[in-house]
Amino acid sequence: MGRKLIIILGPTAVGKTEYSIKEALKYGSPVISCDSRQIYREMTIGTAVPDPEQLSAVRHYFIHSHSAQNLYSAGKYEVEAMALVERLFEEGHDTLVMAGGSGFYIDAFCRGLDDFPPVDMELRDSLNSRLMEEGVESLRLDLKRLDPDSYASIDIANGQRVVRALEVCLSSGRPFSSFKTSPSRKRSFEIEKTGLSRPRDVLYDRINRRVLQMLDSGLVDEVRSLSGLRSLPALNTVGYKEIFQYLDGDISLPRAVELIQRNTRHYARKQLIYWSRDPDIAWKELA
């Protein structure tokens, strides 16, 4: 029997966790998470990490496995996840299940990353300082000018992604998107992608209700406990940055909740646009 990796992908709150656990149990597989935020052990509620019951149902990898204090990237994920997958196949698994909503991480794993130029740490520090002082909007405008293709395809609300694209543009003199055009690397196993979707009104309602559940579960206290880490790129993400605004007294808590819901809906729409370009995804609409 050939070796196969099934990737369960889809927008935030669509139901990937429940679906991937069912698939993993069917094949006797663990779940290999492909989420650029659930990987951080300091972040739980705002990243919608699977609950203890779900985590105990099957073995999960890349959940709370790294610290937000250490910079992580899609390139590192490709290397670490590929080593894990090869080991699990060698241990006797015929079919493995991967699940997540981070399109760039999934692409890195499936096709490999091109040889990006070395990181200029001074440039990165400068861009991160701008991100903290000016916000992501200023950096977005630079990216739109230097690399409109990346501006249209990456999550431009994610400051870390924008900084990464910009630092490549500025250090190489080439658009970040130009480094992502080489042929895909061959993998030693079959990859099958299943995309989960729901009617838009249903998905948006699930997003709105999940945000309220996060508040009930203690999101404000979680964010408050991370105040000392708020300058880290990982914390500049939906659900955390809005609560920081509330804790700073800039907005009310109801307004923070509205913004988290709105920004999460925008992110879900961006995810779907990103994946609409991939003909290898077999879409499945959930009820």
N, C-alpha and C positions, 0 to 999 in steps of 0.2 A: 504494500500500500504506500502511495506517495505521501510525503509530508506536506501538511497544509496549515497555514495560519489564517484564521478568520478574524478580520478586523471589524468591530462594531463601532460605527461612528455616527455622528449626528449632532444637531444643535443642543445647546445647554438645556437641561430639564426635559428632554424628550423621553427619557426613560432608558438610557444606555446601561445603567448599573443593573437594574432588574433583568433586562434582556440578556446581558452578557453573562450573568450568573447562571441563568437557565441554560444557556448554550454551553458554558463551562461544565456544568453538571452532566449534560448530555454526553459530552466527549471525554469526561474525566480529566479536564484541563484546569489549570489555574487561570486567573484573569490577570493579564499583563496590562496595567494601566498605561495610557498614553495621554496624560493630562499634565499640562505645564505648570499647574498650581497645586494639584493634589499631591504632587511629589514632595512638597515642603511640609516638614513635620510641625512647624509652628502654626500652620493654618489648617483649620478643620471645618468650622461652621460655614465660613464665607466661601469655601471652595467646594462645599457639598460632598465631602468625603463620605464614602459608604459607611453606614452605621455599623456598630459592633456585630449585630446579627448577620448583616450582609458579608462583613469581612470574615466571619467565622464559617460561612456557608462553603466557601472555597478559598484556597490560598490566593492572595493578591500580591502582586509585585509592583514596585514604584508607587506605593502609597506611603506617605510619611517616611520616605527613604533617604531624603537629603535635607540639609538645612538651608533656609532662605538666606542665611548669611554667606553662603558660598554660591558664586555665580554659576548658573546652570544653563545649558544651551541645547538646541536641537541636535547639534553635532555630538555632544556628549551622550545624549539619549540614544542616538543611532548606534554608537559604539557599545554602550552598556546593554541596551535592549537586544542587540544582535547577539552578543555573547550569551545572554540569558536564554534566548530562543534556541540557539544552537545546542546549548547544554541540555535544555529540556527535551529536545528531539533525541539527543544521544541517550538520554535516560529512558527512552522508550515511548514517549508521546508521539502519536501519529498526527493529531490535530490539536492546535493551540488556539486560544482565544485572547485577542487584544481588544481593548475598549478605550475610547477617549474622544475628546472633542477638539484636540489641538491639531489642526490641519497641518501646520508646518512640521510638527514632530512626526506625524504619520507619514508625510511625504519624505522626510529625512530617513525614516526607517525603511520605507518601501523602495525608494529610488536612490538613496544616498545623497549626500550634499556635495556640491562642487567644491573645488579647492579655493576657498575664500582667502583673501590676503591676511597676513598676520594682524592680530589686534594691536592697534596703537593705543596703549593704556592711557597716555596723556590726553589723547583725543577723546577716548571714552569717558574719562573723568570730566573733561570739559563739557561734553554733551550731557552727562548725567547731572552736572551742576546746573546747566541751563534747564534741564527737565524739572529740577526741584524749584528753581527760582522763577521760571517763566511759564511752566506748565507744558503739556505736550503739544498744544496748538502751534506754538512758534516752531517747534521741530517738524511738525507735520507740514507746515508751509514750505520749509526748506526741502523736505523729501518730495513734495509734489513738484517742485521746480526741478530738482535734480534727477528724479526717477519716477515719473508719473505711473509707470506700470506697477511698481511696488506699492505706491500710494493707493492704487486701486485694488490691490490684492491682499495686502497684509492687514492685520487688525490695528488700524491707526489710533485706536483708543488705548492701545497697550504701549506705554512709554518705552518699555524695554525693547520691543520689536522695532519701534521707530528709531531708537538710538542705534540699534545694531545695523539697520539698513543704512542709516546716515553715515555711520563710521566707515562702512565699506565704500560708500560713494566717495566720501571725502579723502580717504586714505589711498584709494586705488585710481581715482579719476574716472571710474566706470560706474554705471548704474548697478545697484545691488541685484536687480533682476537679471542682468546679463550673466551672472555667475550661476544661474539656475537653468541653463539651457543644454547642458551636456547630456548624453544618453544615460538612461537609468543603469545603475549597477545591477548585475545579475544576482539573484538570490538563489540559494540552494533548495528552496521550497516554494510551493504554490501559495500565492496570496489571494484571498477572496475577501472583497470588501462589501459589507452590508450597511447601507445607510438607513437610519431610522428617521421617520418624519411623522408629523401629525398635522391636521388642519391648522392653519395659522391661529385661528381664534382659540383653539384648544391648547396649542403650545404656549401662547401668550398668557392664558389663564393659569397654566401650570407654573410658568415663570413667576407670575405675580403672587401666587399662593406660596411658592417655595421661598420667596423673599420674606414673606410674613412669617413663615415657619422658622427661618433663620433668626429673625428677631426674637421669636418666642424661645428659641434654643440658646440665646445668649450671645448673639453676634456683637452687640455693643460692648459687652465685657471682654470678649475675645479681642476685638480691635483695640480696646483700651490697654489690654495687657501687652500689646505689641507696639505701643507708642515709641519705645526705645529703638525699634527697628524700622520705623516708618520711612526712613530715607532709602531703604533697600528697594531695588527694582521690583522684587516680587510683591511688595506691598502696594505698589502703584497699580492696583487692579480693581475692577468693579466689585463693590461690596465692602471694600476696605477704605478706598479713598473717600467715598461719600460719608462713611461713618467718622472718619478723621475730620472731615469738614464740620460735622455736627459737634464732635468733641471740642473742636476749636471755637465753637460758638458762631460759626459763619452761617449755618443754616439750622432749621429746626429738625427734630427727628422725623416728623411726618414727611418733610421735604426730602430728607435723606432717603427715606424708603421709596418715595416716588422716583427719585433719581436712580436708585439701584434697579428698580423694576424697569424703568425706561432704558437705561444703559445695557441691562441684560437682554432686553428685547432687541436692541440694536445689534448687540454682539451675536445673538442667535441668527439674525438676518444676514450678518456678515459671514458667518460660518456657512450658511446655505449657499450664498453666492460663491464663496470660495470653492465649495465642492461641486457646484454645478458644472464646472469645467472638466471634471474627471469622469470619463466615459466608463471606467472600470467599476464604478459603484452600482450595485443592485439595490434600488431603493425599496423600502418596505414601510407602508404607512400603518401606524398603530392606531387602534381605536381610540 
